[in-house]
Amino acid sequence: MQFVNMLEAKSSLSRLVEAIEQGREREIIIVRNGRSVARLVAIKETFFSQRIGIAKGKFEVPDNIDVCNEEIAQLFTGEVAP
């Protein structure tokens, strides 16, 4: 674990992040006025299995789905339908 002061963290952020990415450091503690205030650590990547198309086959989209687009747009803009 490495401790760096705020000025060093600001001036060498890229180098510090690289050390975390490459595994040279597990965590870097940022210190301000002699007090630990932040921790720089790697993010654990989470991989999702299939996300796009998750509802495929669960419902049917009607052929006239776009029929009310103008009315919906007017509701958002506050315009009054004729």
mmCIF file of the N, C-alpha and C atoms, coordinates in Angstrom:
data_MODEL
# 
_entry.id   MODEL 
# 
loop_
_atom_site.group_PDB 
_atom_site.id 
_atom_site.type_symbol 
_atom_site.label_atom_id 
_atom_site.label_alt_id 
_atom_site.label_comp_id 
_atom_site.label_asym_id 
_atom_site.label_entity_id 
_atom_site.label_seq_id 
_atom_site.pdbx_PDB_ins_code 
_atom_site.Cartn_x 
_atom_site.Cartn_y 
_atom_site.Cartn_z 
_atom_site.occupancy 
_atom_site.B_iso_or_equiv 
_atom_site.pdbx_formal_charge 
_atom_site.auth_seq_id 
_atom_site.auth_comp_id 
_atom_site.auth_asym_id 
_atom_site.auth_atom_id 
_atom_site.pdbx_PDB_model_num 
ATOM 1   N N  . MET A 1 1  ? 0.856   -1.165  0.000   1.00 0.00 ? 1  MET A N  1 
ATOM 2   C CA . MET A 1 1  ? 0.000   0.000   0.000   1.00 0.00 ? 1  MET A CA 1 
ATOM 3   C C  . MET A 1 1  ? 0.907   1.235   0.000   1.00 0.00 ? 1  MET A C  1 
ATOM 4   N N  . GLN A 1 2  ? 0.554   2.160   -0.870  1.00 0.00 ? 2  GLN A N  1 
ATOM 5   C CA . GLN A 1 2  ? 1.338   3.382   -1.015  1.00 0.00 ? 2  GLN A CA 1 
ATOM 6   C C  . GLN A 1 2  ? 0.517   4.579   -0.538  1.00 0.00 ? 2  GLN A C  1 
ATOM 7   N N  . PHE A 1 3  ? 1.173   5.511   0.131   1.00 0.00 ? 3  PHE A N  1 
ATOM 8   C CA . PHE A 1 3  ? 0.526   6.745   0.564   1.00 0.00 ? 3  PHE A CA 1 
ATOM 9   C C  . PHE A 1 3  ? 1.086   7.890   -0.267  1.00 0.00 ? 3  PHE A C  1 
ATOM 10  N N  . VAL A 1 4  ? 0.196   8.754   -0.779  1.00 0.00 ? 4  VAL A N  1 
ATOM 11  C CA . VAL A 1 4  ? 0.642   9.931   -1.529  1.00 0.00 ? 4  VAL A CA 1 
ATOM 12  C C  . VAL A 1 4  ? -0.146  11.140  -1.038  1.00 0.00 ? 4  VAL A C  1 
ATOM 13  N N  . ASN A 1 5  ? 0.518   12.289  -1.053  1.00 0.00 ? 5  ASN A N  1 
ATOM 14  C CA . ASN A 1 5  ? -0.204  13.495  -0.643  1.00 0.00 ? 5  ASN A CA 1 
ATOM 15  C C  . ASN A 1 5  ? -1.035  14.010  -1.823  1.00 0.00 ? 5  ASN A C  1 
ATOM 16  N N  . MET A 1 6  ? -1.922  14.922  -1.553  1.00 0.00 ? 6  MET A N  1 
ATOM 17  C CA . MET A 1 6  ? -2.860  15.422  -2.545  1.00 0.00 ? 6  MET A CA 1 
ATOM 18  C C  . MET A 1 6  ? -2.144  16.030  -3.748  1.00 0.00 ? 6  MET A C  1 
ATOM 19  N N  . LEU A 1 7  ? -1.111  16.802  -3.525  1.00 0.00 ? 7  LEU A N  1 
ATOM 20  C CA . LEU A 1 7  ? -0.376  17.430  -4.622  1.00 0.00 ? 7  LEU A CA 1 
ATOM 21  C C  . LEU A 1 7  ? 0.242   16.379  -5.539  1.00 0.00 ? 7  LEU A C  1 
ATOM 22  N N  . GLU A 1 8  ? 0.860   15.364  -4.961  1.00 0.00 ? 8  GLU A N  1 
ATOM 23  C CA . GLU A 1 8  ? 1.452   14.295  -5.773  1.00 0.00 ? 8  GLU A CA 1 
ATOM 24  C C  . GLU A 1 8  ? 0.372   13.532  -6.541  1.00 0.00 ? 8  GLU A C  1 
ATOM 25  N N  . ALA A 1 9  ? -0.758  13.288  -5.891  1.00 0.00 ? 9  ALA A N  1 
ATOM 26  C CA . ALA A 1 9  ? -1.860  12.573  -6.556  1.00 0.00 ? 9  ALA A CA 1 
ATOM 27  C C  . ALA A 1 9  ? -2.370  13.366  -7.758  1.00 0.00 ? 9  ALA A C  1 
ATOM 28  N N  . LYS A 1 10 ? -2.490  14.681  -7.587  1.00 0.00 ? 10 LYS A N  1 
ATOM 29  C CA . LYS A 1 10 ? -2.973  15.520  -8.684  1.00 0.00 ? 10 LYS A CA 1 
ATOM 30  C C  . LYS A 1 10 ? -1.978  15.563  -9.833  1.00 0.00 ? 10 LYS A C  1 
ATOM 31  N N  . SER A 1 11 ? -0.705  15.628  -9.518  1.00 0.00 ? 11 SER A N  1 
ATOM 32  C CA . SER A 1 11 ? 0.292   15.784  -10.571 1.00 0.00 ? 11 SER A CA 1 
ATOM 33  C C  . SER A 1 11 ? 0.693   14.465  -11.219 1.00 0.00 ? 11 SER A C  1 
ATOM 34  N N  . SER A 1 12 ? 0.393   13.336  -10.587 1.00 0.00 ? 12 SER A N  1 
ATOM 35  C CA . SER A 1 12 ? 0.817   12.060  -11.165 1.00 0.00 ? 12 SER A CA 1 
ATOM 36  C C  . SER A 1 12 ? -0.306  11.027  -11.178 1.00 0.00 ? 12 SER A C  1 
ATOM 37  N N  . LEU A 1 13 ? -1.526  11.477  -11.399 1.00 0.00 ? 13 LEU A N  1 
ATOM 38  C CA . LEU A 1 13 ? -2.671  10.567  -11.385 1.00 0.00 ? 13 LEU A CA 1 
ATOM 39  C C  . LEU A 1 13 ? -2.512  9.437   -12.400 1.00 0.00 ? 13 LEU A C  1 
ATOM 40  N N  . SER A 1 14 ? -2.070  9.763   -13.610 1.00 0.00 ? 14 SER A N  1 
ATOM 41  C CA . SER A 1 14 ? -1.912  8.730   -14.643 1.00 0.00 ? 14 SER A CA 1 
ATOM 42  C C  . SER A 1 14 ? -0.950  7.640   -14.191 1.00 0.00 ? 14 SER A C  1 
ATOM 43  N N  . ARG A 1 15 ? 0.146   8.035   -13.602 1.00 0.00 ? 15 ARG A N  1 
ATOM 44  C CA . ARG A 1 15 ? 1.138   7.065   -13.120 1.00 0.00 ? 15 ARG A CA 1 
ATOM 45  C C  . ARG A 1 15 ? 0.550   6.200   -12.003 1.00 0.00 ? 15 ARG A C  1 
ATOM 46  N N  . LEU A 1 16 ? -0.209  6.800   -11.114 1.00 0.00 ? 16 LEU A N  1 
ATOM 47  C CA . LEU A 1 16 ? -0.817  6.060   -10.011 1.00 0.00 ? 16 LEU A CA 1 
ATOM 48  C C  . LEU A 1 16 ? -1.847  5.059   -10.524 1.00 0.00 ? 16 LEU A C  1 
ATOM 49  N N  . VAL A 1 17 ? -2.677  5.495   -11.463 1.00 0.00 ? 17 VAL A N  1 
ATOM 50  C CA . VAL A 1 17 ? -3.685  4.591   -12.036 1.00 0.00 ? 17 VAL A CA 1 
ATOM 51  C C  . VAL A 1 17 ? -3.002  3.440   -12.762 1.00 0.00 ? 17 VAL A C  1 
ATOM 52  N N  . GLU A 1 18 ? -1.926  3.736   -13.474 1.00 0.00 ? 18 GLU A N  1 
ATOM 53  C CA . GLU A 1 18 ? -1.181  2.691   -14.180 1.00 0.00 ? 18 GLU A CA 1 
ATOM 54  C C  . GLU A 1 18 ? -0.629  1.658   -13.199 1.00 0.00 ? 18 GLU A C  1 
ATOM 55  N N  . ALA A 1 19 ? -0.129  2.112   -12.058 1.00 0.00 ? 19 ALA A N  1 
ATOM 56  C CA . ALA A 1 19 ? 0.389   1.190   -11.045 1.00 0.00 ? 19 ALA A CA 1 
ATOM 57  C C  . ALA A 1 19 ? -0.714  0.259   -10.544 1.00 0.00 ? 19 ALA A C  1 
ATOM 58  N N  . ILE A 1 20 ? -1.917  0.785   -10.378 1.00 0.00 ? 20 ILE A N  1 
ATOM 59  C CA . ILE A 1 20 ? -3.060  -0.041  -9.965  1.00 0.00 ? 20 ILE A CA 1 
ATOM 60  C C  . ILE A 1 20 ? -3.423  -1.024  -11.077 1.00 0.00 ? 20 ILE A C  1 
ATOM 61  N N  . GLU A 1 21 ? -3.536  -0.515  -12.316 1.00 0.00 ? 21 GLU A N  1 
ATOM 62  C CA . GLU A 1 21 ? -3.911  -1.370  -13.452 1.00 0.00 ? 21 GLU A CA 1 
ATOM 63  C C  . GLU A 1 21 ? -2.943  -2.537  -13.636 1.00 0.00 ? 21 GLU A C  1 
ATOM 64  N N  . GLN A 1 22 ? -1.676  -2.271  -13.504 1.00 0.00 ? 22 GLN A N  1 
ATOM 65  C CA . GLN A 1 22 ? -0.661  -3.299  -13.752 1.00 0.00 ? 22 GLN A CA 1 
ATOM 66  C C  . GLN A 1 22 ? -0.407  -4.183  -12.532 1.00 0.00 ? 22 GLN A C  1 
ATOM 67  N N  . GLY A 1 23 ? -1.058  -3.883  -11.435 1.00 0.00 ? 23 GLY A N  1 
ATOM 68  C CA . GLY A 1 23 ? -0.949  -4.724  -10.258 1.00 0.00 ? 23 GLY A CA 1 
ATOM 69  C C  . GLY A 1 23 ? 0.280   -4.451  -9.409  1.00 0.00 ? 23 GLY A C  1 
ATOM 70  N N  . ARG A 1 24 ? 1.020   -3.395  -9.705  1.00 0.00 ? 24 ARG A N  1 
ATOM 71  C CA . ARG A 1 24 ? 2.183   -3.057  -8.882  1.00 0.00 ? 24 ARG A CA 1 
ATOM 72  C C  . ARG A 1 24 ? 1.744   -2.583  -7.498  1.00 0.00 ? 24 ARG A C  1 
ATOM 73  N N  . GLU A 1 25 ? 0.549   -1.999  -7.425  1.00 0.00 ? 25 GLU A N  1 
ATOM 74  C CA . GLU A 1 25 ? -0.034  -1.569  -6.152  1.00 0.00 ? 25 GLU A CA 1 
ATOM 75  C C  . GLU A 1 25 ? -1.462  -2.087  -6.073  1.00 0.00 ? 25 GLU A C  1 
ATOM 76  N N  . ARG A 1 26 ? -1.871  -2.563  -4.896  1.00 0.00 ? 26 ARG A N  1 
ATOM 77  C CA . ARG A 1 26 ? -3.258  -2.993  -4.702  1.00 0.00 ? 26 ARG A CA 1 
ATOM 78  C C  . ARG A 1 26 ? -4.147  -1.816  -4.378  1.00 0.00 ? 26 ARG A C  1 
ATOM 79  N N  . GLU A 1 27 ? -3.602  -0.870  -3.619  1.00 0.00 ? 27 GLU A N  1 
ATOM 80  C CA . GLU A 1 27 ? -4.344  0.332   -3.286  1.00 0.00 ? 27 GLU A CA 1 
ATOM 81  C C  . GLU A 1 27 ? -3.374  1.471   -2.997  1.00 0.00 ? 27 GLU A C  1 
ATOM 82  N N  . ILE A 1 28 ? -3.836  2.665   -3.273  1.00 0.00 ? 28 ILE A N  1 
ATOM 83  C CA . ILE A 1 28 ? -3.056  3.863   -3.014  1.00 0.00 ? 28 ILE A CA 1 
ATOM 84  C C  . ILE A 1 28 ? -3.929  4.782   -2.174  1.00 0.00 ? 28 ILE A C  1 
ATOM 85  N N  . ILE A 1 29 ? -3.399  5.190   -1.035  1.00 0.00 ? 29 ILE A N  1 
ATOM 86  C CA . ILE A 1 29 ? -4.135  6.057   -0.125  1.00 0.00 ? 29 ILE A CA 1 
ATOM 87  C C  . ILE A 1 29 ? -3.708  7.502   -0.381  1.00 0.00 ? 29 ILE A C  1 
ATOM 88  N N  . ILE A 1 30 ? -4.677  8.371   -0.570  1.00 0.00 ? 30 ILE A N  1 
ATOM 89  C CA . ILE A 1 30 ? -4.406  9.788   -0.784  1.00 0.00 ? 30 ILE A CA 1 
ATOM 90  C C  . ILE A 1 30 ? -4.601  10.511  0.544   1.00 0.00 ? 30 ILE A C  1 
ATOM 91  N N  . VAL A 1 31 ? -3.587  11.310  0.900   1.00 0.00 ? 31 VAL A N  1 
ATOM 92  C CA . VAL A 1 31 ? -3.539  11.961  2.210   1.00 0.00 ? 31 VAL A CA 1 
ATOM 93  C C  . VAL A 1 31 ? -3.613  13.475  2.026   1.00 0.00 ? 31 VAL A C  1 
ATOM 94  N N  . ARG A 1 32 ? -4.422  14.125  2.852   1.00 0.00 ? 32 ARG A N  1 
ATOM 95  C CA . ARG A 1 32 ? -4.498  15.595  2.867   1.00 0.00 ? 32 ARG A CA 1 
ATOM 96  C C  . ARG A 1 32 ? -4.293  16.062  4.301   1.00 0.00 ? 32 ARG A C  1 
ATOM 97  N N  . ASN A 1 33 ? -3.357  16.968  4.465   1.00 0.00 ? 33 ASN A N  1 
ATOM 98  C CA . ASN A 1 33 ? -3.053  17.499  5.796   1.00 0.00 ? 33 ASN A CA 1 
ATOM 99  C C  . ASN A 1 33 ? -2.783  16.396  6.820   1.00 0.00 ? 33 ASN A C  1 
ATOM 100 N N  . GLY A 1 34 ? -2.054  15.351  6.395   1.00 0.00 ? 34 GLY A N  1 
ATOM 101 C CA . GLY A 1 34 ? -1.693  14.265  7.293   1.00 0.00 ? 34 GLY A CA 1 
ATOM 102 C C  . GLY A 1 34 ? -2.802  13.289  7.607   1.00 0.00 ? 34 GLY A C  1 
ATOM 103 N N  . ARG A 1 35 ? -3.938  13.409  6.914   1.00 0.00 ? 35 ARG A N  1 
ATOM 104 C CA . ARG A 1 35 ? -5.100  12.546  7.192   1.00 0.00 ? 35 ARG A CA 1 
ATOM 105 C C  . ARG A 1 35 ? -5.508  11.814  5.921   1.00 0.00 ? 35 ARG A C  1 
ATOM 106 N N  . SER A 1 36 ? -5.709  10.513  5.991   1.00 0.00 ? 36 SER A N  1 
ATOM 107 C CA . SER A 1 36 ? -6.150  9.729   4.840   1.00 0.00 ? 36 SER A CA 1 
ATOM 108 C C  . SER A 1 36 ? -7.557  10.162  4.445   1.00 0.00 ? 36 SER A C  1 
ATOM 109 N N  . VAL A 1 37 ? -7.746  10.491  3.156   1.00 0.00 ? 37 VAL A N  1 
ATOM 110 C CA . VAL A 1 37 ? -9.048  10.988  2.716   1.00 0.00 ? 37 VAL A CA 1 
ATOM 111 C C  . VAL A 1 37 ? -9.647  10.193  1.561   1.00 0.00 ? 37 VAL A C  1 
ATOM 112 N N  . ALA A 1 38 ? -8.822  9.453   0.816   1.00 0.00 ? 38 ALA A N  1 
ATOM 113 C CA . ALA A 1 38 ? -9.359  8.707   -0.321  1.00 0.00 ? 38 ALA A CA 1 
ATOM 114 C C  . ALA A 1 38 ? -8.493  7.487   -0.589  1.00 0.00 ? 38 ALA A C  1 
ATOM 115 N N  . ARG A 1 39 ? -9.101  6.520   -1.270  1.00 0.00 ? 39 ARG A N  1 
ATOM 116 C CA . ARG A 1 39 ? -8.394  5.286   -1.607  1.00 0.00 ? 39 ARG A CA 1 
ATOM 117 C C  . ARG A 1 39 ? -8.560  5.027   -3.098  1.00 0.00 ? 39 ARG A C  1 
ATOM 118 N N  . LEU A 1 40 ? -7.459  4.794   -3.789  1.00 0.00 ? 40 LEU A N  1 
ATOM 119 C CA . LEU A 1 40 ? -7.470  4.460   -5.209  1.00 0.00 ? 40 LEU A CA 1 
ATOM 120 C C  . LEU A 1 40 ? -7.270  2.958   -5.324  1.00 0.00 ? 40 LEU A C  1 
ATOM 121 N N  . VAL A 1 41 ? -8.275  2.273   -5.856  1.00 0.00 ? 41 VAL A N  1 
ATOM 122 C CA . VAL A 1 41 ? -8.213  0.813   -6.003  1.00 0.00 ? 41 VAL A CA 1 
ATOM 123 C C  . VAL A 1 41 ? -8.731  0.429   -7.374  1.00 0.00 ? 41 VAL A C  1 
ATOM 124 N N  . ALA A 1 42 ? -8.413  -0.779  -7.800  1.00 0.00 ? 42 ALA A N  1 
ATOM 125 C CA . ALA A 1 42 ? -8.914  -1.292  -9.069  1.00 0.00 ? 42 ALA A CA 1 
ATOM 126 C C  . ALA A 1 42 ? -10.390 -1.650  -8.935  1.00 0.00 ? 42 ALA A C  1 
ATOM 127 N N  . ILE A 1 43 ? -11.103 -1.513  -10.020 1.00 0.00 ? 43 ILE A N  1 
ATOM 128 C CA . ILE A 1 43 ? -12.510 -1.900  -10.053 1.00 0.00 ? 43 ILE A CA 1 
ATOM 129 C C  . ILE A 1 43 ? -12.596 -3.352  -10.480 1.00 0.00 ? 43 ILE A C  1 
ATOM 130 N N  . LYS A 1 44 ? -13.352 -4.125  -9.746  1.00 0.00 ? 44 LYS A N  1 
ATOM 131 C CA . LYS A 1 44 ? -13.571 -5.510  -10.141 1.00 0.00 ? 44 LYS A CA 1 
ATOM 132 C C  . LYS A 1 44 ? -14.587 -5.511  -11.276 1.00 0.00 ? 44 LYS A C  1 
ATOM 133 N N  . GLU A 1 45 ? -14.175 -6.033  -12.404 1.00 0.00 ? 45 GLU A N  1 
ATOM 134 C CA . GLU A 1 45 ? -15.080 -6.049  -13.548 1.00 0.00 ? 45 GLU A CA 1 
ATOM 135 C C  . GLU A 1 45 ? -16.158 -7.098  -13.329 1.00 0.00 ? 45 GLU A C  1 
ATOM 136 N N  . THR A 1 46 ? -17.370 -6.722  -13.638 1.00 0.00 ? 46 THR A N  1 
ATOM 137 C CA . THR A 1 46 ? -18.475 -7.660  -13.578 1.00 0.00 ? 46 THR A CA 1 
ATOM 138 C C  . THR A 1 46 ? -18.989 -7.863  -14.986 1.00 0.00 ? 46 THR A C  1 
ATOM 139 N N  . PHE A 1 47 ? -19.049 -9.086  -15.378 1.00 0.00 ? 47 PHE A N  1 
ATOM 140 C CA . PHE A 1 47 ? -19.512 -9.408  -16.714 1.00 0.00 ? 47 PHE A CA 1 
ATOM 141 C C  . PHE A 1 47 ? -20.934 -9.950  -16.608 1.00 0.00 ? 47 PHE A C  1 
ATOM 142 N N  . PHE A 1 48 ? -21.784 -9.386  -17.403 1.00 0.00 ? 48 PHE A N  1 
ATOM 143 C CA . PHE A 1 48 ? -23.153 -9.845  -17.438 1.00 0.00 ? 48 PHE A CA 1 
ATOM 144 C C  . PHE A 1 48 ? -23.288 -10.813 -18.592 1.00 0.00 ? 48 PHE A C  1 
ATOM 145 N N  . SER A 1 49 ? -24.051 -11.841 -18.375 1.00 0.00 ? 49 SER A N  1 
ATOM 146 C CA . SER A 1 49 ? -24.324 -12.718 -19.491 1.00 0.00 ? 49 SER A CA 1 
ATOM 147 C C  . SER A 1 49 ? -25.208 -11.938 -20.462 1.00 0.00 ? 49 SER A C  1 
ATOM 148 N N  . GLN A 1 50 ? -26.023 -12.568 -21.165 1.00 0.00 ? 50 GLN A N  1 
ATOM 149 C CA . GLN A 1 50 ? -26.830 -11.906 -22.179 1.00 0.00 ? 50 GLN A CA 1 
ATOM 150 C C  . GLN A 1 50 ? -27.731 -10.847 -21.559 1.00 0.00 ? 50 GLN A C  1 
ATOM 151 N N  . ARG A 1 51 ? -27.565 -9.589  -21.949 1.00 0.00 ? 51 ARG A N  1 
ATOM 152 C CA . ARG A 1 51 ? -28.388 -8.508  -21.429 1.00 0.00 ? 51 ARG A CA 1 
ATOM 153 C C  . ARG A 1 51 ? -29.304 -7.961  -22.514 1.00 0.00 ? 51 ARG A C  1 
ATOM 154 N N  . ILE A 1 52 ? -28.753 -7.710  -23.701 1.00 0.00 ? 52 ILE A N  1 
ATOM 155 C CA . ILE A 1 52 ? -29.572 -7.213  -24.809 1.00 0.00 ? 52 ILE A CA 1 
ATOM 156 C C  . ILE A 1 52 ? -30.475 -8.345  -25.267 1.00 0.00 ? 52 ILE A C  1 
ATOM 157 N N  . GLY A 1 53 ? -31.719 -8.032  -25.436 1.00 0.00 ? 53 GLY A N  1 
ATOM 158 C CA . GLY A 1 53 ? -32.675 -9.035  -25.880 1.00 0.00 ? 53 GLY A CA 1 
ATOM 159 C C  . GLY A 1 53 ? -33.209 -9.892  -24.747 1.00 0.00 ? 53 GLY A C  1 
ATOM 160 N N  . ILE A 1 54 ? -33.052 -9.438  -23.517 1.00 0.00 ? 54 ILE A N  1 
ATOM 161 C CA . ILE A 1 54 ? -33.451 -10.225 -22.363 1.00 0.00 ? 54 ILE A CA 1 
ATOM 162 C C  . ILE A 1 54 ? -34.966 -10.511 -22.343 1.00 0.00 ? 54 ILE A C  1 
ATOM 163 N N  . ALA A 1 55 ? -35.760 -9.606  -22.952 1.00 0.00 ? 55 ALA A N  1 
ATOM 164 C CA . ALA A 1 55 ? -37.219 -9.774  -22.960 1.00 0.00 ? 55 ALA A CA 1 
ATOM 165 C C  . ALA A 1 55 ? -37.726 -10.379 -24.273 1.00 0.00 ? 55 ALA A C  1 
ATOM 166 N N  . LYS A 1 56 ? -36.817 -10.827 -25.107 1.00 0.00 ? 56 LYS A N  1 
ATOM 167 C CA . LYS A 1 56 ? -37.216 -11.386 -26.396 1.00 0.00 ? 56 LYS A CA 1 
ATOM 168 C C  . LYS A 1 56 ? -38.209 -12.528 -26.202 1.00 0.00 ? 56 LYS A C  1 
ATOM 169 N N  . GLY A 1 57 ? -39.333 -12.409 -26.908 1.00 0.00 ? 57 GLY A N  1 
ATOM 170 C CA . GLY A 1 57 ? -40.361 -13.432 -26.841 1.00 0.00 ? 57 GLY A CA 1 
ATOM 171 C C  . GLY A 1 57 ? -41.306 -13.292 -25.662 1.00 0.00 ? 57 GLY A C  1 
ATOM 172 N N  . LYS A 1 58 ? -41.098 -12.301 -24.808 1.00 0.00 ? 58 LYS A N  1 
ATOM 173 C CA . LYS A 1 58 ? -41.939 -12.127 -23.624 1.00 0.00 ? 58 LYS A CA 1 
ATOM 174 C C  . LYS A 1 58 ? -43.225 -11.356 -23.941 1.00 0.00 ? 58 LYS A C  1 
ATOM 175 N N  . PHE A 1 59 ? -43.208 -10.525 -24.985 1.00 0.00 ? 59 PHE A N  1 
ATOM 176 C CA . PHE A 1 59 ? -44.393 -9.772  -25.365 1.00 0.00 ? 59 PHE A CA 1 
ATOM 177 C C  . PHE A 1 59 ? -44.311 -9.437  -26.848 1.00 0.00 ? 59 PHE A C  1 
ATOM 178 N N  . GLU A 1 60 ? -45.437 -9.019  -27.391 1.00 0.00 ? 60 GLU A N  1 
ATOM 179 C CA . GLU A 1 60 ? -45.494 -8.660  -28.810 1.00 0.00 ? 60 GLU A CA 1 
ATOM 180 C C  . GLU A 1 60 ? -45.684 -7.159  -28.950 1.00 0.00 ? 60 GLU A C  1 
ATOM 181 N N  . VAL A 1 61 ? -44.960 -6.560  -29.881 1.00 0.00 ? 61 VAL A N  1 
ATOM 182 C CA . VAL A 1 61 ? -45.084 -5.143  -30.162 1.00 0.00 ? 61 VAL A CA 1 
ATOM 183 C C  . VAL A 1 61 ? -46.153 -4.990  -31.247 1.00 0.00 ? 61 VAL A C  1 
ATOM 184 N N  . PRO A 1 62 ? -47.191 -4.181  -30.973 1.00 0.00 ? 62 PRO A N  1 
ATOM 185 C CA . PRO A 1 62 ? -48.248 -4.029  -31.972 1.00 0.00 ? 62 PRO A CA 1 
ATOM 186 C C  . PRO A 1 62 ? -47.738 -3.282  -33.216 1.00 0.00 ? 62 PRO A C  1 
ATOM 187 N N  . ASP A 1 63 ? -48.366 -3.545  -34.346 1.00 0.00 ? 63 ASP A N  1 
ATOM 188 C CA . ASP A 1 63 ? -47.969 -2.904  -35.605 1.00 0.00 ? 63 ASP A CA 1 
ATOM 189 C C  . ASP A 1 63 ? -48.183 -1.394  -35.554 1.00 0.00 ? 63 ASP A C  1 
ATOM 190 N N  . ASN A 1 64 ? -49.151 -0.924  -34.769 1.00 0.00 ? 64 ASN A N  1 
ATOM 191 C CA . ASN A 1 64 ? -49.460 0.505   -34.709 1.00 0.00 ? 64 ASN A CA 1 
ATOM 192 C C  . ASN A 1 64 ? -48.790 1.198   -33.518 1.00 0.00 ? 64 ASN A C  1 
ATOM 193 N N  . ILE A 1 65 ? -47.637 0.757   -33.116 1.00 0.00 ? 65 ILE A N  1 
ATOM 194 C CA . ILE A 1 65 ? -46.975 1.293   -31.929 1.00 0.00 ? 65 ILE A CA 1 
ATOM 195 C C  . ILE A 1 65 ? -46.647 2.779   -32.061 1.00 0.00 ? 65 ILE A C  1 
ATOM 196 N N  . ASP A 1 66 ? -46.423 3.270   -33.280 1.00 0.00 ? 66 ASP A N  1 
ATOM 197 C CA . ASP A 1 66 ? -46.036 4.666   -33.482 1.00 0.00 ? 66 ASP A CA 1 
ATOM 198 C C  . ASP A 1 66 ? -47.220 5.597   -33.689 1.00 0.00 ? 66 ASP A C  1 
ATOM 199 N N  . VAL A 1 67 ? -48.423 5.087   -33.582 1.00 0.00 ? 67 VAL A N  1 
ATOM 200 C CA . VAL A 1 67 ? -49.619 5.873   -33.890 1.00 0.00 ? 67 VAL A CA 1 
ATOM 201 C C  . VAL A 1 67 ? -49.775 7.102   -32.991 1.00 0.00 ? 67 VAL A C  1 
ATOM 202 N N  . CYS A 1 68 ? -49.322 7.046   -31.760 1.00 0.00 ? 68 CYS A N  1 
ATOM 203 C CA . CYS A 1 68 ? -49.522 8.142   -30.797 1.00 0.00 ? 68 CYS A CA 1 
ATOM 204 C C  . CYS A 1 68 ? -48.270 8.990   -30.589 1.00 0.00 ? 68 CYS A C  1 
ATOM 205 N N  . ASN A 1 69 ? -47.255 8.853   -31.429 1.00 0.00 ? 69 ASN A N  1 
ATOM 206 C CA . ASN A 1 69 ? -45.996 9.579   -31.217 1.00 0.00 ? 69 ASN A CA 1 
ATOM 207 C C  . ASN A 1 69 ? -46.193 11.085  -31.122 1.00 0.00 ? 69 ASN A C  1 
ATOM 208 N N  . GLU A 1 70 ? -47.021 11.658  -31.992 1.00 0.00 ? 70 GLU A N  1 
ATOM 209 C CA . GLU A 1 70 ? -47.229 13.106  -31.986 1.00 0.00 ? 70 GLU A CA 1 
ATOM 210 C C  . GLU A 1 70 ? -47.893 13.552  -30.679 1.00 0.00 ? 70 GLU A C  1 
ATOM 211 N N  . GLU A 1 71 ? -48.897 12.816  -30.241 1.00 0.00 ? 71 GLU A N  1 
ATOM 212 C CA . GLU A 1 71 ? -49.584 13.146  -28.998 1.00 0.00 ? 71 GLU A CA 1 
ATOM 213 C C  . GLU A 1 71 ? -48.631 13.055  -27.799 1.00 0.00 ? 71 GLU A C  1 
ATOM 214 N N  . ILE A 1 72 ? -47.795 12.037  -27.783 1.00 0.00 ? 72 ILE A N  1 
ATOM 215 C CA . ILE A 1 72 ? -46.831 11.875  -26.691 1.00 0.00 ? 72 ILE A CA 1 
ATOM 216 C C  . ILE A 1 72 ? -45.817 13.018  -26.701 1.00 0.00 ? 72 ILE A C  1 
ATOM 217 N N  . ALA A 1 73 ? -45.343 13.413  -27.886 1.00 0.00 ? 73 ALA A N  1 
ATOM 218 C CA . ALA A 1 73 ? -44.406 14.532  -27.998 1.00 0.00 ? 73 ALA A CA 1 
ATOM 219 C C  . ALA A 1 73 ? -45.046 15.814  -27.477 1.00 0.00 ? 73 ALA A C  1 
ATOM 220 N N  . GLN A 1 74 ? -46.314 16.025  -27.768 1.00 0.00 ? 74 GLN A N  1 
ATOM 221 C CA . GLN A 1 74 ? -47.011 17.209  -27.284 1.00 0.00 ? 74 GLN A CA 1 
ATOM 222 C C  . GLN A 1 74 ? -47.130 17.191  -25.761 1.00 0.00 ? 74 GLN A C  1 
ATOM 223 N N  . LEU A 1 75 ? -47.307 16.039  -25.175 1.00 0.00 ? 75 LEU A N  1 
ATOM 224 C CA . LEU A 1 75 ? -47.382 15.931  -23.721 1.00 0.00 ? 75 LEU A CA 1 
ATOM 225 C C  . LEU A 1 75 ? -46.063 16.341  -23.081 1.00 0.00 ? 75 LEU A C  1 
ATOM 226 N N  . PHE A 1 76 ? -44.936 15.989  -23.729 1.00 0.00 ? 76 PHE A N  1 
ATOM 227 C CA . PHE A 1 76 ? -43.640 16.348  -23.208 1.00 0.00 ? 76 PHE A CA 1 
ATOM 228 C C  . PHE A 1 76 ? -43.352 17.834  -23.344 1.00 0.00 ? 76 PHE A C  1 
ATOM 229 N N  . THR A 1 77 ? -43.791 18.435  -24.432 1.00 0.00 ? 77 THR A N  1 
ATOM 230 C CA . THR A 1 77 ? -43.501 19.854  -24.676 1.00 0.00 ? 77 THR A CA 1 
ATOM 231 C C  . THR A 1 77 ? -44.534 20.791  -24.077 1.00 0.00 ? 77 THR A C  1 
ATOM 232 N N  . GLY A 1 78 ? -45.649 20.251  -23.619 1.00 0.00 ? 78 GLY A N  1 
ATOM 233 C CA . GLY A 1 78 ? -46.685 21.078  -23.029 1.00 0.00 ? 78 GLY A CA 1 
ATOM 234 C C  . GLY A 1 78 ? -47.613 21.689  -24.038 1.00 0.00 ? 78 GLY A C  1 
ATOM 235 N N  . GLU A 1 79 ? -47.469 21.327  -25.310 1.00 0.00 ? 79 GLU A N  1 
ATOM 236 C CA . GLU A 1 79 ? -48.351 21.854  -26.352 1.00 0.00 ? 79 GLU A CA 1 
ATOM 237 C C  . GLU A 1 79 ? -49.714 21.198  -26.229 1.00 0.00 ? 79 GLU A C  1 
ATOM 238 N N  . VAL A 1 80 ? -50.724 21.923  -26.624 1.00 0.00 ? 80 VAL A N  1 
ATOM 239 C CA . VAL A 1 80 ? -52.080 21.405  -26.592 1.00 0.00 ? 80 VAL A CA 1 
ATOM 240 C C  . VAL A 1 80 ? -52.406 20.811  -27.948 1.00 0.00 ? 80 VAL A C  1 
ATOM 241 N N  . ALA A 1 81 ? -52.942 19.595  -27.956 1.00 0.00 ? 81 ALA A N  1 
ATOM 242 C CA . ALA A 1 81 ? -53.300 18.936  -29.213 1.00 0.00 ? 81 ALA A CA 1 
ATOM 243 C C  . ALA A 1 81 ? -54.497 19.678  -29.820 1.00 0.00 ? 81 ALA A C  1 
ATOM 244 N N  . PRO A 1 82 ? -54.515 19.830  -31.150 1.00 0.00 ? 82 PRO A N  1 
ATOM 245 C CA . PRO A 1 82 ? -55.644 20.532  -31.806 1.00 0.00 ? 82 PRO A CA 1 
ATOM 246 C C  . PRO A 1 82 ? -56.945 19.781  -31.688 1.00 0.00 ? 82 PRO A C  1 
# 
